[in-house]
Amino acid sequence: MGKIPQRAAVGRFHMVLAASILLGGCVGPSPRTSSEAQAEVAQQRPTREDALRMIQASERRLAPVYGPLAQQLVEDLGLGAKIGIGIDLGSGPGTLIIELCKRTKMHWINADINPYFFPYFLQQAEEHGCGGQVSAVRADAQALPFRDDNADVIVSRGSFWLWRDKVKAFREIRRVLKPGGVAYIGRGFSENLPLEAAKTVRGDRGEGPEYDIVATTHELDAIMKALKIKGYRIIRPRLGNEAGVDYGVWVEFRKK
Ligand SMILES: C[S@@+](CC[C@H](N)C(=O)[O-])C[C@H]1O[C@@H](n2cnc3c(N)ncnc32)[C@H](O)[C@@H]1O
């Protein structure tokens, strides 16, 4: 993804944000309008500043992460020739989606609780030539505004630790997946990210607060068991690498 100087990025972000508000907000399929969904979204109160901070992180220290992750997803999930709908849940700036668009023919939806990301995301998609391949929908992982059996793929990076009721959110992910569809949810990096790049990202704090990776792995395992999801795979990329860099943890599962 091309680097944008901070001032220029911030200026463009606000310009497009204003345009988007005037034009009526985000685009994409009509969200489900249950009061439960609306109440949960309202409670979170995401801010423009939250979005700006994450956009800056995605353009700087996290920038090396997205291309390799997209490549890994395409290879592991067989997305190269796939036609269908993919959702990136908690996609934020949507950088992973841009990288997935470069490598797939699928339509990708940025489903995030914070709509202040969307003008930036849609502009980035235009600039990378994939404006017609993406949508943006305000969504809470715990009450997804999508109908049942809708998505071929749901991915999510660095978001699930923010979901208050993770069992509920994973149940929603399963509900929205088509039978045979696949979810790949986690935090951190992909196996193919070079160690030097991972060290640099982590050395500069990486993202979010410190966390206990063993406890998080057990938590994901417990969620799969609670939902009686069979055949899931917990992935710990580059576990025990010589530099001791934490590559995070992911879970992959298919809807039967
Ligand atoms: C650390 S950022 C990661 C963004 C992006 N996935 C990336 O890797 O660049 C976490 C994202 O999760 C979103 N998020 C937090 N809680 C959420 C929820 N309940 N439902 C949907 N998105 C949520 C935030 O708005 C934010 O965009």
The ligand as an SDF file (V2000), in Angstrom:
LIG
                    3D

 27 29  0  0  0  0  0  0  0  0999 V2000
   -6.9770   -3.1340   16.1000 C   0  0  0  0  0  0  0  0  0  0  0  0
   -8.2010   -2.6770   14.8970 S   0  0  0  0  0  0  0  0  0  0  0  0
   -7.8050   -3.8200   13.5790 C   0  0  0  0  0  0  0  0  0  0  0  0
   -8.2480   -3.2970   12.2640 C   0  0  0  0  0  0  0  0  0  0  0  0
   -7.9310   -4.1890   11.0630 C   0  0  0  0  0  0  0  0  0  0  0  0
   -8.5420   -5.4870   11.1720 N   0  0  0  0  0  0  0  0  0  0  0  0
   -6.4460   -4.2990   10.8400 C   0  0  0  0  0  0  0  0  0  0  0  0
   -5.8870   -5.3580   11.0990 O   0  0  0  0  0  0  0  0  0  0  0  0
   -5.8750   -3.3110   10.3820 O   0  0  0  0  0  0  0  0  0  0  0  0
   -9.7050   -3.3550   15.5930 C   0  0  0  0  0  0  0  0  0  0  0  0
  -10.9340   -3.0800   14.7470 C   0  0  0  0  0  0  0  0  0  0  0  0
  -12.0480   -3.7820   15.2770 O   0  0  0  0  0  0  0  0  0  0  0  0
  -13.1770   -2.9260   15.2260 C   0  0  0  0  0  0  0  0  0  0  0  0
  -14.1530   -3.4060   16.2320 N   0  0  0  0  0  0  0  0  0  0  0  0
  -14.0710   -3.3170   17.5800 C   0  0  0  0  0  0  0  0  0  0  0  0
  -15.1330   -3.8860   18.1630 N   0  0  0  0  0  0  0  0  0  0  0  0
  -15.9280   -4.3270   17.1540 C   0  0  0  0  0  0  0  0  0  0  0  0
  -17.1710   -5.0050   17.1030 C   0  0  0  0  0  0  0  0  0  0  0  0
  -17.8410   -5.3090   18.2340 N   0  0  0  0  0  0  0  0  0  0  0  0
  -17.7050   -5.3120   15.9040 N   0  0  0  0  0  0  0  0  0  0  0  0
  -17.0550   -4.9790   14.7600 C   0  0  0  0  0  0  0  0  0  0  0  0
  -15.8670   -4.3370   14.7390 N   0  0  0  0  0  0  0  0  0  0  0  0
  -15.3040   -4.0200   15.9160 C   0  0  0  0  0  0  0  0  0  0  0  0
  -12.6130   -1.5560   15.5130 C   0  0  0  0  0  0  0  0  0  0  0  0
  -13.4840   -0.5220   15.1260 O   0  0  0  0  0  0  0  0  0  0  0  0
  -11.3220   -1.6110   14.7130 C   0  0  0  0  0  0  0  0  0  0  0  0
  -11.5150   -1.2270   13.3890 O   0  0  0  0  0  0  0  0  0  0  0  0
  1  2  1  0
  2  3  1  0
  2 10  1  0
  3  4  1  0
  4  5  1  0
  5  6  1  0
  5  7  1  0
  7  8  2  0
  7  9  1  0
 10 11  1  0
 11 12  1  0
 11 26  1  0
 12 13  1  0
 13 14  1  0
 13 24  1  0
 14 15  1  0
 14 23  1  0
 15 16  2  0
 16 17  1  0
 17 18  1  0
 17 23  2  0
 18 19  1  0
 18 20  2  0
 20 21  1  0
 21 22  2  0
 22 23  1  0
 24 25  1  0
 24 26  1  0
 26 27  1  0
M  CHG  2   2   1   9  -1
M  END
$$$$
